[in-house]
Amino acid sequence: MSLTRFLLYSNQFDVQGICATTSMWLQNQTRIDQIQDHIAEYAKIYDNLNAHQPDTEGSWPTAEELLGKTYTGPPLCGLEAVGEGKSSNGSIALRAAIDESEDPTWVLLWGGGNVLTQAVWEFEQNHTEAEIEDFISKLRVYSISDQDDSTPWLRRRHPQIFWIVSIHTMNAYSLATWGGISGDGSEPGGPDTSLVTNEWLQTNIRDVSSFGKTYPEIEFIMEGDTPTFLYLIQNGLGSREHPYWGSWGGRYGRLTNQDHLYVDTVDADVPGINGANFTSNRATIWRWRNAYQWDFSARMHWTSTSNFSAVNHNPVVVVNDSNIV
C-alpha cells in the first residue's frame, strides 16, 4: 500500500535506495520480489506520470533507476543481522549513500532497522571518531515504531542521531502517532473514516488505472508506513528539520531539551467530523486526511492519461509573472 503512494510522490525525493527488510511480522525472510513487481507496474504508467510534472517539482525516476537501487537485507531479525559477516547489499548501499552525501540522508524504516544498524556498524569499523561523528550527523531517521531490537540499540550507541519514532511497549501499535493515517477505533467522531475504507479506495484508487489495481485490500489499517514520507512532502505545512512544527506526517517533540530523539506529542482542539474537538497524538495526522487522501487520488488519476487537461492538478500561485517563491 505505502509503496504505491510513495512511487506516485517519488519525483519529490532523491531516492537513493529501497531495501526489503525483516520486521515484527516477517522475521525470517525479506520480500524484494514484491518491490520489484510493483516497480514493474510503475514502469507501465511512467510516461503518463511525467506528462503531469508540476513546474515546482522534478521528474519521476525511471523504473530502471529504481530497480538498480532496490536492495535486500538478510533474512534475520534485529541484532541477529548486525556484526561481523552480516553485511548485505542493502547495508553496503546505505552506508555508501550516507558517506558520499554532503546533505542529510533520510532513512525511512517501515519494518526492522537492522540494515541501518549494520550500515552504521560497518562504518565504525574503519573510521576515526571524527569521521563517525560526521557520518552520524548526516543521518535523519523516521521509523514506524521499533519493530526489532536493533533500533533501540543503535540509539543507545549513538544518542545524537536525529530520530523520529513512537516509543511504546512491544506490539502496542495502537498507541503510536502514525496510526492516525487510518487507524480510527480510539477516536470515534474525530477523523473522517469514510476516506480510508476499501469502498473509497476502490472508487478513487483501484478503479482509476492499471496501477491503481495493484493497490491491495485493507487487512488491518491502511498504509501504516506512509507517514514517514508524508512528513517529507514540501506542501508548506512543516519543516523537515523541525518535527514539532507538524505536517501530514504528524507532529513530534523532543524527549528532552538536549535530545535528538523526537517522540509522540499532541495537537489540541482539533475539530472532528462530529463537531467536537479532539486532543491526541493521532490527530496530528488525521486532521490532514481530507488533503492527503484527495491529493493521492489526484496523482493516481495522472497515471490514467497523458492528457494534462483531463485530470485535476493543484493550483499554481503566480506573483509578478513568477511561480518561484
PyMOL commands that set and color helices and strands:
alter all, ss='L'
color gray80, all
select helices_A, chain A and resi 2-8+10-12+32-44+46-50+63-67+78-81+89-100+114-124+129-137+150-157+173-175+177-181+193-196+198-206+212-214+227-230+243-245+283-286+289-302+308-310
alter helices_A, ss='H'
color red, helices_A
select strands_A, chain A and resi 18-20+70-72+105-109+139-143+162-165+252-254+261-264+267-271+277-280
alter strands_A, ss='S'
color yellow, strands_A
deselect
rebuild
show_as cartoon
